[in-house]
Amino acid sequence: MREYFVFLKKKLEIYSNSFFLFLKKKEFEKYLLTLKNYIYLNRIALIKIIFPCMIIFWAFGSCSFSKNLTQKNVNLLFSIADSIHTLYSSKPDYWGLSTKYLIDNEILSEDIIHDDYIFLNDNLVVKIGSGAEASTISPKSTTFDIVLSNLNKSQCIAYVEAGFSDQQLLLLDKISIVNDSGEFIFTWGAKNSLPVKKYSSREFCSSRNNTVIWSLK
């Protein structure tokens, strides 16, 4: 008899649980139907709210990604500068330094060399030498230029106003912007001074075809 009651108790528990789940399922289905109707009736208002939010989130994500990429390239460029400093540490100047010289003599990592060009992480070409054309450096020159060409306005601002460490700032002699409007120079103690303050390069960077030159000691 006792075994029968135990069996009956288990059956009742199973049925009660099944009934509870059935009610829950019905309640959930009712909730989904209500939500579906609400979304349908208010679809235009919801689109007006959701679409701007999506744009904001996309813009924030894109800005964050671009900033991180710029900082990676800054570090890569100073890594290139370190290799140049090591190469010329026993010489009085940077005579003969050029992009071609670095590539031909296998001074830099093969990872950033493709088809006789030096590429950054976003396929941005970098040249090493003197001036906007990155010419081969002449005798007695104690600085060299890292040249980034064909930049749009946001790229121009990003590389001029990049976050430099104190050690990196010590190597900087000047930063130049060259475009159709002319040449604009940021250097120590000048009106446009180093380190470059945020937003201070926007009036100098044009919408396209900017060349940014870092002159390093």
PyMOL CGO cylinders between C-alpha atoms (Angstrom):
from pymol import cmd
from pymol.cgo import CYLINDER

trace = [
    CYLINDER, 0.00, 0.00, 0.00, 2.81, 2.38, 0.89, 0.3, 1, 1, 1, 1, 1, 1,
    CYLINDER, 2.81, 2.38, 0.89, 4.48, 1.81, -2.46, 0.3, 1, 1, 1, 1, 1, 1,
    CYLINDER, 4.48, 1.81, -2.46, 1.21, 2.68, -4.17, 0.3, 1, 1, 1, 1, 1, 1,
    CYLINDER, 1.21, 2.68, -4.17, 0.99, 6.02, -2.35, 0.3, 1, 1, 1, 1, 1, 1,
    CYLINDER, 0.99, 6.02, -2.35, 4.60, 6.79, -3.25, 0.3, 1, 1, 1, 1, 1, 1,
    CYLINDER, 4.60, 6.79, -3.25, 3.86, 6.01, -6.89, 0.3, 1, 1, 1, 1, 1, 1,
    CYLINDER, 3.86, 6.01, -6.89, 0.70, 8.15, -6.78, 0.3, 1, 1, 1, 1, 1, 1,
    CYLINDER, 0.70, 8.15, -6.78, 2.63, 11.04, -5.22, 0.3, 1, 1, 1, 1, 1, 1,
    CYLINDER, 2.63, 11.04, -5.22, 5.20, 10.95, -7.99, 0.3, 1, 1, 1, 1, 1, 1,
    CYLINDER, 5.20, 10.95, -7.99, 2.46, 10.90, -10.62, 0.3, 1, 1, 1, 1, 1, 1,
    CYLINDER, 2.46, 10.90, -10.62, 0.79, 13.91, -9.04, 0.3, 1, 1, 1, 1, 1, 1,
    CYLINDER, 0.79, 13.91, -9.04, 4.09, 15.78, -8.96, 0.3, 1, 1, 1, 1, 1, 1,
    CYLINDER, 4.09, 15.78, -8.96, 4.67, 15.03, -12.63, 0.3, 1, 1, 1, 1, 1, 1,
    CYLINDER, 4.67, 15.03, -12.63, 1.17, 16.18, -13.59, 0.3, 1, 1, 1, 1, 1, 1,
    CYLINDER, 1.17, 16.18, -13.59, 1.37, 19.29, -11.45, 0.3, 1, 1, 1, 1, 1, 1,
    CYLINDER, 1.37, 19.29, -11.45, 4.76, 20.21, -12.93, 0.3, 1, 1, 1, 1, 1, 1,
    CYLINDER, 4.76, 20.21, -12.93, 3.46, 19.60, -16.43, 0.3, 1, 1, 1, 1, 1, 1,
    CYLINDER, 3.46, 19.60, -16.43, 0.42, 21.77, -15.75, 0.3, 1, 1, 1, 1, 1, 1,
    CYLINDER, 0.42, 21.77, -15.75, 2.63, 24.50, -14.27, 0.3, 1, 1, 1, 1, 1, 1,
    CYLINDER, 2.63, 24.50, -14.27, 4.86, 24.42, -17.36, 0.3, 1, 1, 1, 1, 1, 1,
    CYLINDER, 4.86, 24.42, -17.36, 1.77, 24.52, -19.56, 0.3, 1, 1, 1, 1, 1, 1,
    CYLINDER, 1.77, 24.52, -19.56, 0.53, 27.64, -17.79, 0.3, 1, 1, 1, 1, 1, 1,
    CYLINDER, 0.53, 27.64, -17.79, 3.97, 29.22, -18.02, 0.3, 1, 1, 1, 1, 1, 1,
    CYLINDER, 3.97, 29.22, -18.02, 4.13, 28.45, -21.72, 0.3, 1, 1, 1, 1, 1, 1,
    CYLINDER, 4.13, 28.45, -21.72, 0.71, 29.98, -22.30, 0.3, 1, 1, 1, 1, 1, 1,
    CYLINDER, 0.71, 29.98, -22.30, 1.69, 33.02, -20.26, 0.3, 1, 1, 1, 1, 1, 1,
    CYLINDER, 1.69, 33.02, -20.26, 4.92, 33.41, -22.25, 0.3, 1, 1, 1, 1, 1, 1,
    CYLINDER, 4.92, 33.41, -22.25, 3.09, 33.04, -25.57, 0.3, 1, 1, 1, 1, 1, 1,
    CYLINDER, 3.09, 33.04, -25.57, 0.60, 35.68, -24.44, 0.3, 1, 1, 1, 1, 1, 1,
    CYLINDER, 0.60, 35.68, -24.44, 3.48, 38.00, -23.51, 0.3, 1, 1, 1, 1, 1, 1,
    CYLINDER, 3.48, 38.00, -23.51, 5.15, 37.48, -26.92, 0.3, 1, 1, 1, 1, 1, 1,
    CYLINDER, 5.15, 37.48, -26.92, 1.89, 38.20, -28.71, 0.3, 1, 1, 1, 1, 1, 1,
    CYLINDER, 1.89, 38.20, -28.71, 1.40, 41.40, -26.69, 0.3, 1, 1, 1, 1, 1, 1,
    CYLINDER, 1.40, 41.40, -26.69, 4.99, 42.46, -27.43, 0.3, 1, 1, 1, 1, 1, 1,
    CYLINDER, 4.99, 42.46, -27.43, 4.60, 41.67, -31.12, 0.3, 1, 1, 1, 1, 1, 1,
    CYLINDER, 4.60, 41.67, -31.12, 1.41, 43.77, -31.32, 0.3, 1, 1, 1, 1, 1, 1,
    CYLINDER, 1.41, 43.77, -31.32, 3.07, 46.65, -29.45, 0.3, 1, 1, 1, 1, 1, 1,
    CYLINDER, 3.07, 46.65, -29.45, 6.06, 46.63, -31.82, 0.3, 1, 1, 1, 1, 1, 1,
    CYLINDER, 6.06, 46.63, -31.82, 3.79, 46.55, -34.86, 0.3, 1, 1, 1, 1, 1, 1,
    CYLINDER, 3.79, 46.55, -34.86, 1.61, 49.42, -33.64, 0.3, 1, 1, 1, 1, 1, 1,
    CYLINDER, 1.61, 49.42, -33.64, 4.60, 51.54, -32.61, 0.3, 1, 1, 1, 1, 1, 1,
    CYLINDER, 4.60, 51.54, -32.61, 7.03, 50.49, -35.35, 0.3, 1, 1, 1, 1, 1, 1,
    CYLINDER, 7.03, 50.49, -35.35, 7.57, 53.99, -36.77, 0.3, 1, 1, 1, 1, 1, 1,
    CYLINDER, 7.57, 53.99, -36.77, 8.34, 55.53, -33.36, 0.3, 1, 1, 1, 1, 1, 1,
    CYLINDER, 8.34, 55.53, -33.36, 10.66, 52.64, -32.50, 0.3, 1, 1, 1, 1, 1, 1,
    CYLINDER, 10.66, 52.64, -32.50, 12.55, 53.01, -35.79, 0.3, 1, 1, 1, 1, 1, 1,
    CYLINDER, 12.55, 53.01, -35.79, 13.02, 56.73, -35.06, 0.3, 1, 1, 1, 1, 1, 1,
    CYLINDER, 13.02, 56.73, -35.06, 14.54, 55.82, -31.69, 0.3, 1, 1, 1, 1, 1, 1,
    CYLINDER, 14.54, 55.82, -31.69, 16.59, 52.75, -32.64, 0.3, 1, 1, 1, 1, 1, 1,
    CYLINDER, 16.59, 52.75, -32.64, 18.13, 54.07, -35.87, 0.3, 1, 1, 1, 1, 1, 1,
    CYLINDER, 18.13, 54.07, -35.87, 19.88, 57.11, -34.29, 0.3, 1, 1, 1, 1, 1, 1,
    CYLINDER, 19.88, 57.11, -34.29, 21.10, 54.88, -31.44, 0.3, 1, 1, 1, 1, 1, 1,
    CYLINDER, 21.10, 54.88, -31.44, 22.59, 52.46, -33.95, 0.3, 1, 1, 1, 1, 1, 1,
    CYLINDER, 22.59, 52.46, -33.95, 24.39, 55.33, -35.69, 0.3, 1, 1, 1, 1, 1, 1,
    CYLINDER, 24.39, 55.33, -35.69, 25.77, 56.58, -32.36, 0.3, 1, 1, 1, 1, 1, 1,
    CYLINDER, 25.77, 56.58, -32.36, 27.02, 53.12, -31.36, 0.3, 1, 1, 1, 1, 1, 1,
    CYLINDER, 27.02, 53.12, -31.36, 28.54, 52.59, -34.82, 0.3, 1, 1, 1, 1, 1, 1,
    CYLINDER, 28.54, 52.59, -34.82, 30.27, 55.97, -34.73, 0.3, 1, 1, 1, 1, 1, 1,
    CYLINDER, 30.27, 55.97, -34.73, 31.61, 55.33, -31.23, 0.3, 1, 1, 1, 1, 1, 1,
    CYLINDER, 31.61, 55.33, -31.23, 32.92, 51.90, -32.22, 0.3, 1, 1, 1, 1, 1, 1,
    CYLINDER, 32.92, 51.90, -32.22, 34.46, 53.23, -35.41, 0.3, 1, 1, 1, 1, 1, 1,
    CYLINDER, 34.46, 53.23, -35.41, 36.15, 56.11, -33.56, 0.3, 1, 1, 1, 1, 1, 1,
    CYLINDER, 36.15, 56.11, -33.56, 37.52, 53.77, -30.91, 0.3, 1, 1, 1, 1, 1, 1,
    CYLINDER, 37.52, 53.77, -30.91, 38.85, 51.36, -33.55, 0.3, 1, 1, 1, 1, 1, 1,
    CYLINDER, 38.85, 51.36, -33.55, 40.46, 54.20, -35.52, 0.3, 1, 1, 1, 1, 1, 1,
    CYLINDER, 40.46, 54.20, -35.52, 42.10, 55.60, -32.38, 0.3, 1, 1, 1, 1, 1, 1,
    CYLINDER, 42.10, 55.60, -32.38, 43.54, 52.20, -31.42, 0.3, 1, 1, 1, 1, 1, 1,
    CYLINDER, 43.54, 52.20, -31.42, 44.82, 51.66, -34.96, 0.3, 1, 1, 1, 1, 1, 1,
    CYLINDER, 44.82, 51.66, -34.96, 46.49, 55.07, -35.00, 0.3, 1, 1, 1, 1, 1, 1,
    CYLINDER, 46.49, 55.07, -35.00, 48.22, 54.37, -31.69, 0.3, 1, 1, 1, 1, 1, 1,
    CYLINDER, 48.22, 54.37, -31.69, 49.49, 51.02, -33.00, 0.3, 1, 1, 1, 1, 1, 1,
    CYLINDER, 49.49, 51.02, -33.00, 50.93, 52.77, -36.03, 0.3, 1, 1, 1, 1, 1, 1,
    CYLINDER, 50.93, 52.77, -36.03, 52.53, 55.46, -33.85, 0.3, 1, 1, 1, 1, 1, 1,
    CYLINDER, 52.53, 55.46, -33.85, 54.30, 52.75, -31.87, 0.3, 1, 1, 1, 1, 1, 1,
    CYLINDER, 54.30, 52.75, -31.87, 55.32, 51.01, -35.10, 0.3, 1, 1, 1, 1, 1, 1,
    CYLINDER, 55.32, 51.01, -35.10, 56.75, 54.23, -36.51, 0.3, 1, 1, 1, 1, 1, 1,
    CYLINDER, 56.75, 54.23, -36.51, 58.83, 54.82, -33.39, 0.3, 1, 1, 1, 1, 1, 1,
    CYLINDER, 58.83, 54.82, -33.39, 60.00, 51.22, -33.60, 0.3, 1, 1, 1, 1, 1, 1,
    CYLINDER, 60.00, 51.22, -33.60, 61.26, 52.04, -37.11, 0.3, 1, 1, 1, 1, 1, 1,
    CYLINDER, 61.26, 52.04, -37.11, 62.91, 55.16, -35.67, 0.3, 1, 1, 1, 1, 1, 1,
    CYLINDER, 62.91, 55.16, -35.67, 64.65, 53.00, -33.04, 0.3, 1, 1, 1, 1, 1, 1,
    CYLINDER, 64.65, 53.00, -33.04, 66.08, 50.80, -35.79, 0.3, 1, 1, 1, 1, 1, 1,
    CYLINDER, 66.08, 50.80, -35.79, 67.39, 53.89, -37.58, 0.3, 1, 1, 1, 1, 1, 1,
    CYLINDER, 67.39, 53.89, -37.58, 68.95, 55.26, -34.38, 0.3, 1, 1, 1, 1, 1, 1,
    CYLINDER, 68.95, 55.26, -34.38, 70.72, 51.94, -33.83, 0.3, 1, 1, 1, 1, 1, 1,
    CYLINDER, 70.72, 51.94, -33.83, 71.94, 51.88, -37.43, 0.3, 1, 1, 1, 1, 1, 1,
    CYLINDER, 71.94, 51.88, -37.43, 73.36, 55.42, -37.27, 0.3, 1, 1, 1, 1, 1, 1,
    CYLINDER, 73.36, 55.42, -37.27, 74.47, 55.45, -33.62, 0.3, 1, 1, 1, 1, 1, 1,
    CYLINDER, 74.47, 55.45, -33.62, 78.18, 55.52, -34.55, 0.3, 1, 1, 1, 1, 1, 1,
    CYLINDER, 78.18, 55.52, -34.55, 77.79, 58.05, -37.38, 0.3, 1, 1, 1, 1, 1, 1,
    CYLINDER, 77.79, 58.05, -37.38, 77.82, 61.87, -37.12, 0.3, 1, 1, 1, 1, 1, 1,
    CYLINDER, 77.82, 61.87, -37.12, 74.66, 62.37, -39.21, 0.3, 1, 1, 1, 1, 1, 1,
    CYLINDER, 74.66, 62.37, -39.21, 71.95, 60.56, -41.22, 0.3, 1, 1, 1, 1, 1, 1,
    CYLINDER, 71.95, 60.56, -41.22, 73.71, 60.92, -44.57, 0.3, 1, 1, 1, 1, 1, 1,
    CYLINDER, 73.71, 60.92, -44.57, 72.38, 58.42, -47.13, 0.3, 1, 1, 1, 1, 1, 1,
    CYLINDER, 72.38, 58.42, -47.13, 69.25, 57.46, -45.20, 0.3, 1, 1, 1, 1, 1, 1,
    CYLINDER, 69.25, 57.46, -45.20, 66.19, 56.75, -47.36, 0.3, 1, 1, 1, 1, 1, 1,
    CYLINDER, 66.19, 56.75, -47.36, 63.32, 54.31, -47.70, 0.3, 1, 1, 1, 1, 1, 1,
    CYLINDER, 63.32, 54.31, -47.70, 65.22, 52.42, -50.39, 0.3, 1, 1, 1, 1, 1, 1,
    CYLINDER, 65.22, 52.42, -50.39, 68.34, 52.19, -48.24, 0.3, 1, 1, 1, 1, 1, 1,
    CYLINDER, 68.34, 52.19, -48.24, 66.39, 50.67, -45.33, 0.3, 1, 1, 1, 1, 1, 1,
    CYLINDER, 66.39, 50.67, -45.33, 64.65, 48.13, -47.58, 0.3, 1, 1, 1, 1, 1, 1,
    CYLINDER, 64.65, 48.13, -47.58, 67.71, 47.19, -49.67, 0.3, 1, 1, 1, 1, 1, 1,
    CYLINDER, 67.71, 47.19, -49.67, 69.81, 46.60, -46.56, 0.3, 1, 1, 1, 1, 1, 1,
    CYLINDER, 69.81, 46.60, -46.56, 67.04, 44.67, -44.79, 0.3, 1, 1, 1, 1, 1, 1,
    CYLINDER, 67.04, 44.67, -44.79, 67.08, 46.95, -41.75, 0.3, 1, 1, 1, 1, 1, 1,
    CYLINDER, 67.08, 46.95, -41.75, 63.36, 46.65, -41.04, 0.3, 1, 1, 1, 1, 1, 1,
    CYLINDER, 63.36, 46.65, -41.04, 61.09, 43.68, -40.36, 0.3, 1, 1, 1, 1, 1, 1,
    CYLINDER, 61.09, 43.68, -40.36, 59.90, 41.81, -43.44, 0.3, 1, 1, 1, 1, 1, 1,
    CYLINDER, 59.90, 41.81, -43.44, 56.33, 41.98, -42.09, 0.3, 1, 1, 1, 1, 1, 1,
    CYLINDER, 56.33, 41.98, -42.09, 56.00, 45.65, -43.01, 0.3, 1, 1, 1, 1, 1, 1,
    CYLINDER, 56.00, 45.65, -43.01, 57.80, 45.51, -46.39, 0.3, 1, 1, 1, 1, 1, 1,
    CYLINDER, 57.80, 45.51, -46.39, 55.76, 44.78, -49.53, 0.3, 1, 1, 1, 1, 1, 1,
    CYLINDER, 55.76, 44.78, -49.53, 56.75, 45.57, -53.13, 0.3, 1, 1, 1, 1, 1, 1,
    CYLINDER, 56.75, 45.57, -53.13, 59.51, 47.95, -52.02, 0.3, 1, 1, 1, 1, 1, 1,
    CYLINDER, 59.51, 47.95, -52.02, 57.17, 49.95, -49.81, 0.3, 1, 1, 1, 1, 1, 1,
    CYLINDER, 57.17, 49.95, -49.81, 56.85, 50.24, -46.02, 0.3, 1, 1, 1, 1, 1, 1,
    CYLINDER, 56.85, 50.24, -46.02, 53.26, 49.65, -44.90, 0.3, 1, 1, 1, 1, 1, 1,
    CYLINDER, 53.26, 49.65, -44.90, 51.53, 50.38, -41.60, 0.3, 1, 1, 1, 1, 1, 1,
    CYLINDER, 51.53, 50.38, -41.60, 48.67, 48.36, -40.10, 0.3, 1, 1, 1, 1, 1, 1,
    CYLINDER, 48.67, 48.36, -40.10, 45.94, 50.05, -42.19, 0.3, 1, 1, 1, 1, 1, 1,
    CYLINDER, 45.94, 50.05, -42.19, 47.90, 49.70, -45.46, 0.3, 1, 1, 1, 1, 1, 1,
    CYLINDER, 47.90, 49.70, -45.46, 49.15, 53.26, -45.09, 0.3, 1, 1, 1, 1, 1, 1,
    CYLINDER, 49.15, 53.26, -45.09, 52.47, 53.80, -46.86, 0.3, 1, 1, 1, 1, 1, 1,
    CYLINDER, 52.47, 53.80, -46.86, 55.27, 55.42, -44.87, 0.3, 1, 1, 1, 1, 1, 1,
    CYLINDER, 55.27, 55.42, -44.87, 58.45, 56.90, -46.35, 0.3, 1, 1, 1, 1, 1, 1,
    CYLINDER, 58.45, 56.90, -46.35, 61.73, 57.75, -44.66, 0.3, 1, 1, 1, 1, 1, 1,
    CYLINDER, 61.73, 57.75, -44.66, 64.06, 60.52, -45.80, 0.3, 1, 1, 1, 1, 1, 1,
    CYLINDER, 64.06, 60.52, -45.80, 64.06, 64.31, -46.07, 0.3, 1, 1, 1, 1, 1, 1,
    CYLINDER, 64.06, 64.31, -46.07, 61.05, 66.55, -46.72, 0.3, 1, 1, 1, 1, 1, 1,
    CYLINDER, 61.05, 66.55, -46.72, 57.62, 65.75, -48.16, 0.3, 1, 1, 1, 1, 1, 1,
    CYLINDER, 57.62, 65.75, -48.16, 59.17, 63.70, -50.98, 0.3, 1, 1, 1, 1, 1, 1,
    CYLINDER, 59.17, 63.70, -50.98, 61.33, 61.72, -48.52, 0.3, 1, 1, 1, 1, 1, 1,
    CYLINDER, 61.33, 61.72, -48.52, 64.48, 62.39, -50.54, 0.3, 1, 1, 1, 1, 1, 1,
    CYLINDER, 64.48, 62.39, -50.54, 67.78, 60.74, -49.64, 0.3, 1, 1, 1, 1, 1, 1,
    CYLINDER, 67.78, 60.74, -49.64, 69.28, 62.62, -46.72, 0.3, 1, 1, 1, 1, 1, 1,
    CYLINDER, 69.28, 62.62, -46.72, 72.25, 64.89, -47.44, 0.3, 1, 1, 1, 1, 1, 1,
    CYLINDER, 72.25, 64.89, -47.44, 75.48, 65.11, -45.39, 0.3, 1, 1, 1, 1, 1, 1,
    CYLINDER, 75.48, 65.11, -45.39, 75.45, 66.92, -42.02, 0.3, 1, 1, 1, 1, 1, 1,
    CYLINDER, 75.45, 66.92, -42.02, 71.73, 66.41, -41.46, 0.3, 1, 1, 1, 1, 1, 1,
    CYLINDER, 71.73, 66.41, -41.46, 71.06, 65.50, -37.81, 0.3, 1, 1, 1, 1, 1, 1,
    CYLINDER, 71.06, 65.50, -37.81, 67.34, 64.83, -38.28, 0.3, 1, 1, 1, 1, 1, 1,
    CYLINDER, 67.34, 64.83, -38.28, 65.32, 62.52, -40.53, 0.3, 1, 1, 1, 1, 1, 1,
    CYLINDER, 65.32, 62.52, -40.53, 61.68, 62.63, -41.62, 0.3, 1, 1, 1, 1, 1, 1,
    CYLINDER, 61.68, 62.63, -41.62, 58.94, 60.03, -41.35, 0.3, 1, 1, 1, 1, 1, 1,
    CYLINDER, 58.94, 60.03, -41.35, 56.46, 60.91, -44.10, 0.3, 1, 1, 1, 1, 1, 1,
    CYLINDER, 56.46, 60.91, -44.10, 52.79, 59.89, -44.34, 0.3, 1, 1, 1, 1, 1, 1,
    CYLINDER, 52.79, 59.89, -44.34, 51.12, 60.95, -47.60, 0.3, 1, 1, 1, 1, 1, 1,
    CYLINDER, 51.12, 60.95, -47.60, 47.62, 61.04, -49.12, 0.3, 1, 1, 1, 1, 1, 1,
    CYLINDER, 47.62, 61.04, -49.12, 45.85, 61.38, -45.77, 0.3, 1, 1, 1, 1, 1, 1,
    CYLINDER, 45.85, 61.38, -45.77, 42.26, 62.51, -45.41, 0.3, 1, 1, 1, 1, 1, 1,
    CYLINDER, 42.26, 62.51, -45.41, 41.36, 65.09, -42.78, 0.3, 1, 1, 1, 1, 1, 1,
    CYLINDER, 41.36, 65.09, -42.78, 40.65, 62.65, -39.94, 0.3, 1, 1, 1, 1, 1, 1,
    CYLINDER, 40.65, 62.65, -39.94, 43.90, 60.76, -40.59, 0.3, 1, 1, 1, 1, 1, 1,
    CYLINDER, 43.90, 60.76, -40.59, 45.83, 64.01, -40.77, 0.3, 1, 1, 1, 1, 1, 1,
    CYLINDER, 45.83, 64.01, -40.77, 44.46, 65.17, -37.41, 0.3, 1, 1, 1, 1, 1, 1,
    CYLINDER, 44.46, 65.17, -37.41, 45.03, 61.75, -35.83, 0.3, 1, 1, 1, 1, 1, 1,
    CYLINDER, 45.03, 61.75, -35.83, 48.74, 61.58, -36.75, 0.3, 1, 1, 1, 1, 1, 1,
    CYLINDER, 48.74, 61.58, -36.75, 49.46, 65.23, -35.94, 0.3, 1, 1, 1, 1, 1, 1,
    CYLINDER, 49.46, 65.23, -35.94, 47.69, 65.06, -32.57, 0.3, 1, 1, 1, 1, 1, 1,
    CYLINDER, 47.69, 65.06, -32.57, 48.77, 61.50, -31.75, 0.3, 1, 1, 1, 1, 1, 1,
    CYLINDER, 48.77, 61.50, -31.75, 49.47, 60.58, -28.15, 0.3, 1, 1, 1, 1, 1, 1,
    CYLINDER, 49.47, 60.58, -28.15, 53.26, 60.54, -27.71, 0.3, 1, 1, 1, 1, 1, 1,
    CYLINDER, 53.26, 60.54, -27.71, 55.07, 59.30, -24.63, 0.3, 1, 1, 1, 1, 1, 1,
    CYLINDER, 55.07, 59.30, -24.63, 57.59, 61.59, -22.91, 0.3, 1, 1, 1, 1, 1, 1,
    CYLINDER, 57.59, 61.59, -22.91, 60.43, 59.58, -24.43, 0.3, 1, 1, 1, 1, 1, 1,
    CYLINDER, 60.43, 59.58, -24.43, 58.93, 59.87, -27.92, 0.3, 1, 1, 1, 1, 1, 1,
    CYLINDER, 58.93, 59.87, -27.92, 58.43, 63.62, -27.52, 0.3, 1, 1, 1, 1, 1, 1,
    CYLINDER, 58.43, 63.62, -27.52, 62.15, 64.00, -26.77, 0.3, 1, 1, 1, 1, 1, 1,
    CYLINDER, 62.15, 64.00, -26.77, 62.89, 62.65, -30.26, 0.3, 1, 1, 1, 1, 1, 1,
    CYLINDER, 62.89, 62.65, -30.26, 60.50, 65.01, -32.04, 0.3, 1, 1, 1, 1, 1, 1,
    CYLINDER, 60.50, 65.01, -32.04, 62.00, 68.12, -33.64, 0.3, 1, 1, 1, 1, 1, 1,
    CYLINDER, 62.00, 68.12, -33.64, 58.84, 69.24, -35.46, 0.3, 1, 1, 1, 1, 1, 1,
    CYLINDER, 58.84, 69.24, -35.46, 55.63, 68.04, -37.11, 0.3, 1, 1, 1, 1, 1, 1,
    CYLINDER, 55.63, 68.04, -37.11, 54.64, 69.47, -40.49, 0.3, 1, 1, 1, 1, 1, 1,
    CYLINDER, 54.64, 69.47, -40.49, 51.40, 69.42, -42.46, 0.3, 1, 1, 1, 1, 1, 1,
    CYLINDER, 51.40, 69.42, -42.46, 51.68, 69.92, -46.24, 0.3, 1, 1, 1, 1, 1, 1,
    CYLINDER, 51.68, 69.92, -46.24, 48.64, 70.27, -48.52, 0.3, 1, 1, 1, 1, 1, 1,
    CYLINDER, 48.64, 70.27, -48.52, 47.21, 72.53, -51.22, 0.3, 1, 1, 1, 1, 1, 1,
    CYLINDER, 47.21, 72.53, -51.22, 46.84, 75.36, -48.68, 0.3, 1, 1, 1, 1, 1, 1,
    CYLINDER, 46.84, 75.36, -48.68, 50.55, 75.41, -47.86, 0.3, 1, 1, 1, 1, 1, 1,
    CYLINDER, 50.55, 75.41, -47.86, 52.89, 74.10, -45.16, 0.3, 1, 1, 1, 1, 1, 1,
    CYLINDER, 52.89, 74.10, -45.16, 52.09, 74.36, -41.44, 0.3, 1, 1, 1, 1, 1, 1,
    CYLINDER, 52.09, 74.36, -41.44, 54.70, 73.55, -38.80, 0.3, 1, 1, 1, 1, 1, 1,
    CYLINDER, 54.70, 73.55, -38.80, 54.41, 72.63, -35.12, 0.3, 1, 1, 1, 1, 1, 1,
    CYLINDER, 54.41, 72.63, -35.12, 57.69, 72.95, -33.25, 0.3, 1, 1, 1, 1, 1, 1,
    CYLINDER, 57.69, 72.95, -33.25, 58.98, 73.63, -29.74, 0.3, 1, 1, 1, 1, 1, 1,
    CYLINDER, 58.98, 73.63, -29.74, 58.37, 77.14, -28.39, 0.3, 1, 1, 1, 1, 1, 1,
    CYLINDER, 58.37, 77.14, -28.39, 56.61, 78.41, -31.53, 0.3, 1, 1, 1, 1, 1, 1,
    CYLINDER, 56.61, 78.41, -31.53, 53.08, 79.78, -31.94, 0.3, 1, 1, 1, 1, 1, 1,
    CYLINDER, 53.08, 79.78, -31.94, 52.00, 76.32, -33.11, 0.3, 1, 1, 1, 1, 1, 1,
    CYLINDER, 52.00, 76.32, -33.11, 53.89, 74.47, -30.42, 0.3, 1, 1, 1, 1, 1, 1,
    CYLINDER, 53.89, 74.47, -30.42, 54.73, 70.89, -29.58, 0.3, 1, 1, 1, 1, 1, 1,
    CYLINDER, 54.73, 70.89, -29.58, 53.20, 68.83, -28.14, 0.3, 1, 1, 1, 1, 1, 1,
    CYLINDER, 53.20, 68.83, -28.14, 50.26, 69.47, -30.44, 0.3, 1, 1, 1, 1, 1, 1,
    CYLINDER, 50.26, 69.47, -30.44, 47.11, 70.24, -28.49, 0.3, 1, 1, 1, 1, 1, 1,
    CYLINDER, 47.11, 70.24, -28.49, 43.80, 68.59, -29.28, 0.3, 1, 1, 1, 1, 1, 1,
    CYLINDER, 43.80, 68.59, -29.28, 41.77, 70.29, -32.04, 0.3, 1, 1, 1, 1, 1, 1,
    CYLINDER, 41.77, 70.29, -32.04, 44.65, 72.65, -32.89, 0.3, 1, 1, 1, 1, 1, 1,
    CYLINDER, 44.65, 72.65, -32.89, 45.44, 70.99, -36.24, 0.3, 1, 1, 1, 1, 1, 1,
    CYLINDER, 45.44, 70.99, -36.24, 41.90, 70.94, -37.65, 0.3, 1, 1, 1, 1, 1, 1,
    CYLINDER, 41.90, 70.94, -37.65, 42.20, 74.32, -39.35, 0.3, 1, 1, 1, 1, 1, 1,
    CYLINDER, 42.20, 74.32, -39.35, 45.38, 73.18, -41.14, 0.3, 1, 1, 1, 1, 1, 1,
    CYLINDER, 45.38, 73.18, -41.14, 44.32, 69.69, -42.30, 0.3, 1, 1, 1, 1, 1, 1,
    CYLINDER, 44.32, 69.69, -42.30, 42.34, 69.80, -45.55, 0.3, 1, 1, 1, 1, 1, 1,
    CYLINDER, 42.34, 69.80, -45.55, 39.66, 67.35, -46.62, 0.3, 1, 1, 1, 1, 1, 1,
    CYLINDER, 39.66, 67.35, -46.62, 42.13, 65.29, -48.67, 0.3, 1, 1, 1, 1, 1, 1,
    CYLINDER, 42.13, 65.29, -48.67, 45.72, 64.98, -49.96, 0.3, 1, 1, 1, 1, 1, 1,
    CYLINDER, 45.72, 64.98, -49.96, 47.45, 65.85, -46.69, 0.3, 1, 1, 1, 1, 1, 1,
    CYLINDER, 47.45, 65.85, -46.69, 51.07, 64.94, -46.03, 0.3, 1, 1, 1, 1, 1, 1,
    CYLINDER, 51.07, 64.94, -46.03, 52.17, 64.68, -42.39, 0.3, 1, 1, 1, 1, 1, 1,
    CYLINDER, 52.17, 64.68, -42.39, 55.90, 64.80, -41.67, 0.3, 1, 1, 1, 1, 1, 1,
    CYLINDER, 55.90, 64.80, -41.67, 57.45, 63.87, -38.34, 0.3, 1, 1, 1, 1, 1, 1,
    CYLINDER, 57.45, 63.87, -38.34, 60.99, 65.23, -38.11, 0.3, 1, 1, 1, 1, 1, 1,
    CYLINDER, 60.99, 65.23, -38.11, 62.98, 63.20, -35.57, 0.3, 1, 1, 1, 1, 1, 1,
    CYLINDER, 62.98, 63.20, -35.57, 66.37, 63.79, -34.01, 0.3, 1, 1, 1, 1, 1, 1,
]
cmd.load_cgo(trace, "trace")
